């Protein structure tokens, strides 16, 4: 036998649940969220009948999957997406299969649907997080009419930002566990929320003011 074996494995994982299981931004940023419609009354079937129907369709499903993989293999190494989205290898494979006729969509449909789904996931994540929603409103309320380019709408310390955000929400929310209670907690929450907020046009970036003392600041940038 050998003393040491090293395996490098990359495998997708399926998470299933009734409620939204991808509420954490770091997970949602790496996930494809699929919402299945409910089974209509009278359309339920026993497991035995389901697997019998599935086994009838299985050869066609497997053939369709092989067709998609074969189409992607034709040119995925030279296929480029510009700009390249999150999970770019996955997106490149699917777009290459689509472009080479391996999927029943017109070129570009997949990427459009993928970007729309990611935007919807980010919007839901921000709406469901009271602090993220408050930070988003705080930033967007400072955008002047007609501005379309990225623009710095606020700059200051984490302590100042925490005070400003607390003043913008009901006192009971500001004092709750759903809201950061220290400047450090605010900075950490902002980092975790960054992908979803950035997708909606709000970015919180670190900044340094150079003077007699180097002061660490936060800068909020918005775009339309």
C-alpha positions, 0 to 999 in steps of 0.5 A: 500500500501507499502512505499517502493518497491525495484526491482533488474532487470538485462536485456539485451539491444539491440542497433541498428545502421548503424555505430558502436555504441560500439566504447567506450571500456567500452560499447564494453567490455560488448557487443556482436556485430553482423553485419547483411549482407545487404538484397540483391536487390529483397529480400525486403518484406513488413512488413505484409509478414515478420510477416506472415513468422515469425509467421509460424516459431515462434513455432520452434524458441521458441521450440529451445530456450526452448531446449537450456535453458533446456540443460543449466539447466542440469548442469550450476551450476557445469559447469566452464570455465577456464579461465573465460571470460568477462560476465562469467555468460552469457558465462557459460550458453551458453557453458553449453547448448552447452555441453549438446546438446542444441545447434547445435555446438560442445563443445568449438565452442561458446567460440572460436567464442566469444573470436574471436569476442571480439578480433575483437571488440577490434582491431577495437576500437583501430584502430578507436581511433588515441590515442589508435593506437599511444599508441599500436604502441609505445608499440609494437615497443619496444618489442624485437624479440623473447620475448613472456612473459609479459615484461615492455617496458617503464616506466615514468611519464604521462608527459613523456609518453604524450611527447613521444606519441606526437613525434610519430604522426603528429603535427596536430594530436598531437594538435587535440581534438582526442589526450589528451592535459594533463597528467591527460587526458592521464591517464584517456584515458588510463584507458578507453582504457585498456580493448581493449589494454589489449586484444591486448597485451598492458597494461598501469599500475600505478607504484610508485617510492619510494625514497625521494619522492613517484613519480607516474609513468606509466608502459607499459607492453606488451605480444605477 
